[in-house]
Amino acid sequence: MIEFVLDGRSRVATYMQLVLQVKQALRVGLAEPGDQLPKVRQVAQSLAINPNTVLKAYRELELEGLAEGRPGVGTFLVRGLAGPSLEHQGGLRDDFVDWLRKAQAVGLSPEDIAALVETTMRATLDRPPTKEKR
């Protein structure tokens, strides 16, 4: 089950942080169609937020076709976002964990790591792939 975490320093609205976390869980296979989202009251209490904020997030997921509310039962995921690359994510995640530990060992803070990852992603993923030299 998804356990939501909020970043109080984020400029992203609280309800959208919840939506994005569900989407991330769907992309990496931590959640899949048929899974039930945590109850609104449970999320609101654990995060100390208004239940209407959670309802807004769940409604957004419904509008995007990712979830479906069932009166008296809860909200369930109905569509996944994981693509064919899901089978490769485990190995990549292991490599990334090793890289994160190395970055931390040389003194990079979480903010330094995030900046390095984000700038490298922008510089690398915005360019078309290059052919390998043989």
C-alpha positions in Angstrom: 0.0 0.0 0.0 1.2 3.5 -0.8 2.4 5.5 2.2 2.2 9.2 1.4 4.9 11.7 2.4 4.6 15.5 2.1 7.4 17.9 1.4 6.4 21.1 3.3 9.0 23.1 1.4 7.7 22.1 -2.0 5.9 24.6 -4.2 3.7 21.8 -5.4 0.2 21.8 -4.0 -0.4 19.2 -1.3 -3.1 17.4 -3.3 -0.8 17.3 -6.3 2.0 15.8 -4.3 -0.4 12.9 -3.4 -1.3 12.5 -7.1 2.3 12.5 -8.2 3.2 9.9 -5.6 0.5 7.6 -6.8 1.7 8.0 -10.4 5.3 7.3 -9.4 4.2 4.1 -7.6 2.3 3.0 -10.7 5.3 3.7 -12.9 7.7 1.7 -10.9 5.4 -1.2 -10.1 4.9 -0.4 -6.4 1.2 -0.1 -7.1 -0.9 -1.7 -9.8 -4.5 -1.9 -11.1 -6.7 -3.4 -8.5 -4.8 -2.0 -5.5 -6.8 0.0 -3.0 -5.6 3.5 -2.1 -5.4 4.3 1.6 -8.7 5.5 3.1 -9.2 9.3 3.0 -9.5 9.6 6.8 -6.3 7.5 7.3 -4.3 9.7 4.9 -5.6 12.9 6.4 -4.8 11.8 9.9 -1.3 10.5 9.2 -0.3 13.6 7.3 -2.3 16.1 9.4 -4.1 17.6 6.4 -7.7 18.3 5.6 -9.6 15.3 4.3 -10.9 17.5 1.4 -7.3 17.7 0.2 -7.1 13.9 0.0 -10.5 13.8 -1.7 -9.3 16.4 -4.3 -6.2 14.2 -5.0 -8.3 11.1 -5.4 -10.8 13.0 -7.7 -7.9 14.1 -9.9 -6.7 10.5 -10.2 -10.3 9.5 -11.2 -10.4 12.3 -13.8 -7.1 11.0 -15.3 -8.6 7.5 -15.5 -6.2 6.1 -13.0 -8.6 5.4 -10.1 -12.2 4.7 -9.4 -14.1 5.5 -6.3 -16.5 2.8 -5.0 -19.0 4.2 -2.5 -18.7 2.7 0.9 -15.6 0.6 -0.1 -12.8 3.0 -1.1 -10.8 4.1 -4.1 -9.1 1.6 -6.3 -6.5 1.9 -9.0 -7.8 0.9 -12.4 -5.0 1.6 -14.8 -1.2 1.2 -14.6 1.6 3.4 -15.9 4.4 0.9 -15.8 5.7 0.3 -19.3 7.7 -2.5 -20.9 10.9 -1.1 -19.1 9.5 -2.2 -15.7 11.5 -5.5 -15.9 14.7 -3.6 -16.1 14.0 -1.2 -13.3 15.1 -3.5 -10.5 18.7 -3.7 -11.7 18.8 0.0 -12.5 17.5 0.8 -9.1 20.2 -1.4 -7.5 22.8 0.5 -9.5 21.3 3.8 -8.5 21.3 2.9 -4.8 25.0 2.1 -5.1 25.6 5.5 -6.8 23.6 7.3 -4.1 25.7 5.7 -1.4 28.9 6.7 -3.2 27.6 10.3 -3.6 26.7 10.4 0.1 30.1 8.9 1.1 31.9 11.7 -0.7 29.9 14.3 1.2 27.1 15.3 -1.1 23.9 16.4 0.7 20.5 15.3 -0.5 20.1 18.7 -2.1 23.4 18.4 -3.9 22.4 14.9 -5.1 19.0 16.2 -6.3 20.7 19.1 -8.1 23.2 16.8 -9.8 20.6 14.3 -10.9 18.2 17.0 -12.2 20.8 18.9 -14.1 22.3 15.7 -15.6 18.9 14.5 -16.6 18.1 17.8 -18.4 21.4 17.8 -20.1 21.3 14.1 -21.1 17.6 13.3 -21.8 16.9 16.5 -23.8 19.4 15.4 -26.4 18.8 12.7 -29.0 20.7 9.4 -28.3 24.2 9.3 -29.9 25.4 6.3 -31.8 28.1 4.3 -30.0 31.5 4.5 -31.5 33.0 1.2 -32.4 
